[in-house]
């Protein structure tokens, strides 16, 4: 199996997982998964809470054209400016409460032809939004 074939298989698997998470029927997900994802994409998850009680949400962010969540266009523009490096996004000058309500984020995909992997836990949603902009704004 070549690297290109492996990348296509991973893309198809990510698309199938995203479709299953969004409630698409398994037959429809299998049909959709046969078409590889092209261009810049990230599979995003946001987990609120700690290990005892948590809620995880996820989506596939596509950027040509922007789709995946309500702020996809803004997220894609921010990622384009940062060349796909989520850690390089400029932090917003925001005052956040000193309340511990952990939020963990994870992104995996491809941007500009290179693999992207990002994982971080923030003390609360305000800090997450200040550090990651619209990228993980899955709830609108």
C-alpha positions, 0 to 999 in steps of 0.5 A: 500500500503506498502513502497516497493510497493510505492517505486516501483510506484515512480520508475515507475513514474520517468521512465515514466516521463524521457521517456516522457521528452526524446521524447519517444512515450506514448505507449512505455513509458507506456510499459517501465514504467511497469518495475521498476527501480532497483539499484542506480538511480537519476532523474536529472534536470538542469534549466538555467536562472531565473524565467522570462526566463528559460530552463529546461533539465532532464534525468534519471541517471542509474548506473548499467550499467551507462547510462542517459547522456554523462558523466554517468560513471564519474557521477556514479563513483563520486556518488559512492565515495560520497555514493550518497550524492551530497553535499559531492562531493569534490569541484574542485579547479577552477576559475569561472567568477563572472557572475550571470547566475543562474543555478538550479539543482535538483536530486531525486531518490535512492542510496544505498537503501536510498532516495536521494533529492538534490536541489541547485541554483548556480550563474553560470554553472562554479560554478555548475560544480565545486561543482557537478562534472559530475553529472549534466553535461547533455549537454556534 
